[in-house]
Amino acid sequence: MSSPVLRLTDLRRVYQTRAGELEVLKGANLTIMPGEIVALIGPSGSGKSSLLHAAGLLEAVQGGTVELAGIDATKLPDAARTALRRTALGFVYQFHHLLPEFSAVDNVALPQWIAGVGQAEARARAEQLLDMMGLADRKLHQPGQLSGGEQQRVAIARALANQPALLIADEPTGNLDPATSSFVFDTFRKATREEGTSALVATHNIDLARQMDRVFRIDGGRLVQD
């Protein structure tokens, strides 16, 4: 039997405020298996971003464990956590955060160059991913020459560039109109399936959430499967 890509166990996240401690996550549990796409829903302020940041090894937790690709990341020193994040995770945000002076293909190749992949190999992989995203004729365009939906598809390709075990997506279509949002998410889903990558996707769009394998909502600091 396959091992989980991500396992969150009894996760606690506490923030210090002027009014005292604010406990956003109160023992959240979640397991994601290889190739699975999981939706995370909930109103603003419910803790979705906190859970994504914990799962993405971007923030420390005050209790519980985060296991990524079989490794208990909560026990790792900072340097090892950063290395695990770079090799096992890809991130997609509501805004694309592409480098404006780089072409689409160079934006997708960049994470590979940082990881030590040769220039030719990185560009070949970038072109393959852009083809998969339906951007074969837009590879040499800079972000300012692309539509919002095209920019977000480049960002998804970039997140997949280093073949992560898990994609973490925070409202990846939240900045797009409904028709473009549906098209971009359909492309996102097909690409992750083809790459064999798991995904944890926070979204306010219930229609998109229903297209994923499972849907969880945050209720009182805990995760409940819908």
N, C-alpha and C positions, 0 to 999 in steps of 0.2 A: 504493500500500500504506500502511496506517495506521502511524503512528509509535508506539513503545511508550509506555505511560503511565508505567512505571517501568523503569529499567535500573540494576541494581547490577553493577559491574564490579570484580573482584579486591578485594572489600571486606575490610579488616582492622580488627579491633576488639581493642584490647589494654587490659587493666586492670592497674593497679599494686597489688600485694598485699604483705603483709609477707614473703611467701616469694619475691617477685620479680614479674616480668611474667607475666601470664596472658593468652595469646592465645586468644580465644574464636572469632573469625572469622579464617580463614586463607586468604583469597582466594575469598570467596563470590561467585557470579555468578547473576543472576536477571533475566529480562525478563518483564514483564507487559503484555499487549496490551489495547487498549480493550475493555471489556465482559467481560474474563476474570476468573474467580474462582479463586484459587490457594490451596491449603492448605499450611501449614507445620507439620510434625510433628517430634517429637523429645523425648527425656526432659528433665526439669527440669535446668537447668544446661548444656544443650547449646548455648545461644546464641540461642534463638528470640526472646526479648525484646530482646536486643542487636541482632539484625537488624531487628526491627520499629522499634526506637527510631532506628536509622540511617536506615531507609527513610522514617520519619516526620519526619525532620529534627529529632529531639529530642536526639540525641547526635552529637558529632563522631566521625569515624573516623580511624584512623591510617594508612590507605592505601586506594587505590581511589577510585571515584567513585560518586555517587548522582545519577542523572539523573531528574528528575521533570517530566513534561509537556514533555519536550524541553529542559529547563534543567539544566545541571550545577550542582547545589546546593552541591557541595563548594567551589566557587569564589566563592560569594556571601558578602557581609558579613552579620552577624547580623540586621540589620533586614530585608534582602531575603529571607533564609531564613525569617524569621517571617512575612513577607507571603505568600511562596509557600506555606508550610504552611497559612495561613488560607484561601487561595483554592483550593488544589488537593487538600487532604486532609480526610478525615473520620475520626474515631476512635471505636471502640467497645471498651469494656473489660469485664472479667469482672463488675465492679460498675458499676451504671448511672451513679452520680455525678450524679443529677438534683438540682436545687435544690428542697428540700422545701417551701418556702413558695410556689412557683410551680405553676400548673396544668400539665397535660400540654401544652396548646397553647402556653403561654407558655415552657415549657422548650424546645420545638422552635423557637419564634420567636426566642428569645434570640440564637443565633449570627447570625441575619439582622440583627437590630437592631444588633449589634456591627459588622457589615459595612456598615451604613449604609442598609439596606433600610427603607422606611417601615413604620409599624406595621400598617396595614391589609393591605398586600401580604405582609408577613411572616406575619401571622396566617392569611391565606388559604392560603399555601404550607404552613404548619404543619398546618392542618386537612386539606389534601389528602393530606399524608404520613401523618397519623394515620388517615385513612380507608383508605389503602393498607395500613396495618399492622393493620387490623381493629379499630381503637379509636375508631370514630365516636361511640360512646355514652360514651366515657370522657375526652373532650377537656378537660372542666372539672374533672376530679378531680386532686387533689394526689398526689404519689408515695406518701404513706402510705396512701392509699385504693386503691391498685392492688396487684395480685399481683406476685410477682417476675417472672413472664414478661411481664406488661403493662408493668412498669417498663422492662424491657430492650427491649421493642419501641418504647417512647417514646425510649429512648436511641439506637436505630438510626435512627428518624425524625429525631432531632436531628442525627445525624452526616451525614445526607443533605440537610439543610436548605439548605446553600449550594451544592448541586450539585457536589460534589467530583469530580475525575477518579478518585480512588482512595480507597477505604475501607481503613483498617488496623484489624483486629479482633484483640484479644488475649484468647483464650478467651471469646468472647462469650456462650457458653451454659454455661460451666464452673460457674456457681453455681446451676444449675437441675436439677431432677429429669429423668430420661431422657425422659419423655413431653413435658414442657414444653420441654426442650432441642430435641427434634426439631421441634416446632411453631414455636418461635421461629426456628430456623435456616431452616426452609422459608420462613417469612415474610421473613427477611433475604435469602435467595437470590432470591425473586420480586421483592422491592423493588429490589434492585440491578440485576436484569435489566431491569425496567421503566424505571428511571432511566438505564440505560446506563452505570452506574458499575462500574469494576473493583474488585476486593477482594483483599487479602492477609490470610489468616485463620490465626492460630496456634491449634491445637487439640490436645488429647489424645484426642479422640473420633475413632477411625478410621472409624466408620460415617459420621460427618458429612464427614470428609475425602474419602471416596470419592464423595461427591455433588458435589464441585467439579470444575473443568475439568482441573486438574493437581494433583499432590501432590508436595511436596518435603520431604525430611528433611535435617537437619543431621548430617553425619557427619565427624568430625574437623575441624570448623571450616569445612567446605565444604558446598555444597548439592548434593544428589543427587536426581534425579527418580525417584520410585517408579513 
